[in-house]
């Protein structure tokens, strides 16, 4: 167990180091946020929900969830393509990663996105049913309210934290499945089996990454949280530019927190590929099988092309 925690911590540290050397890894997620943010604000402050029937509301929300899931999966696929470029000895190119994802991976990931959407949608419905928050009147659109909406600021509850934790866990498992498509060109069914197998084989590493990325997100969103608390509890009025700056901070903070999840799962999968190759050779030679820690951890910064053979 302690070994798995150490492995997970090493992967998180390497994810941070990778970003410091290649900040362009954040660009796909920033683009996703530029789509996500305005949609959330429009649905909260501009969309006429009363014009829809109950069934239409459910279908509409399902479609929005599918869009968000697809965008996140697409951005993750772009990240995987960027990693593959580096790990294959190529020059890193965002345009090539986008083109390859669009032409080769986008169609393949749709079945996974559909399953993810169904799970995510069910969790949202359950979260709404179990929520004890009292119904409030519709808030007016202001820079402050927009910042709070985009940050997901609200009263804490155990049920909300529980469902958000499940949503995060499912999201990271999806991120662990996608490399099987992007790097190994596996079919839908085999990709899911491979991703789940990696999850089970390295559960302690996965849990460590889950906890550490959650802690990182808490730290990242602590400054906006303090600002919201001061504005609400101490009734301090901040100028509009403060809230606009906060929204920009939230965009980068959200993108970076999701990046940590994507990079952590990608590097765990890459490490697993190297480990599988070694134990296959050990089985062939009749040697004792190595543990994950016995295999040198690959890194996109070590200039060793781990995916060159693919």
SULJOVEN-V131077 format. One line per field, one symbol per residue. ss: DSSP state (h for helix, s for strand, l for the rest). phi: phi as a letter, one per 40 degrees, with the letter a starting at -180 (. if undefined). psi: psi as a letter, one per 20 degrees, with the letter a starting at -180 (. if undefined). Layout:
ss->???
phi->???
psi->???
This chain:
ss->lhhhhhhhhhhhhhhhhhhhhlhhhhhhhhhhhhhhhhhhhhhhhlllhhhllhhhhhhhhhhhhhhhhhhhhhhhhhhhhhhhhhhllllllhhhhhhhhhhhhhhhhhhhhhhhhhhhhhhhhhhhhhllllllllllllhhhhhhhhhllllllhhhhhhhhhhhhhhhhhhhhhhhhhlllllhhhhhhhhhhhhhhlhhhhhhhhhhhhhhhhhhlhhhhhhhhhhhhllllllhhhhhhhhhhhhhhhhhhhhhhhhhhhhhhhhhhhhhhhhhhhhhhllllllhhhllllllllllllllll
phi->.ccccccccccccccccccccbccdcddcccdccccddccccccbbcccccbcdcccccccdcccccccccccccccccccccccccbgbccaccccccccccbbdcccddccccccccccccccccccccbcccbcccccbcccccccccgcaccacccccccccdcccdccccccddcccbbfccdccccccccccdccbcccccccdccccccccccccdcccccccccccfccbcdccccccccccdcccccccddcccdccccccccdccccccccccccgcccccdcccdccacbcfbccbccc
psi->ghghggggghhgghhghghhhmiihighhhgghhggghgghghhihpnhiiqrghhgggghggggggggggghghghgghhgghggjjkrppphghhggggghhhghhighghggggggggghgghhhhipjpqprqpqqorhghgggghikprqqqhgghghhggggggghgghhhhhhghhikqrgghggggghggghhlghgggghgghhghghgggjgghgggggghghilppqrhhghghgggghghggghhhgggghghghgggghghgghghghhghikrqpqrhhipppqqiijkonhjhh.
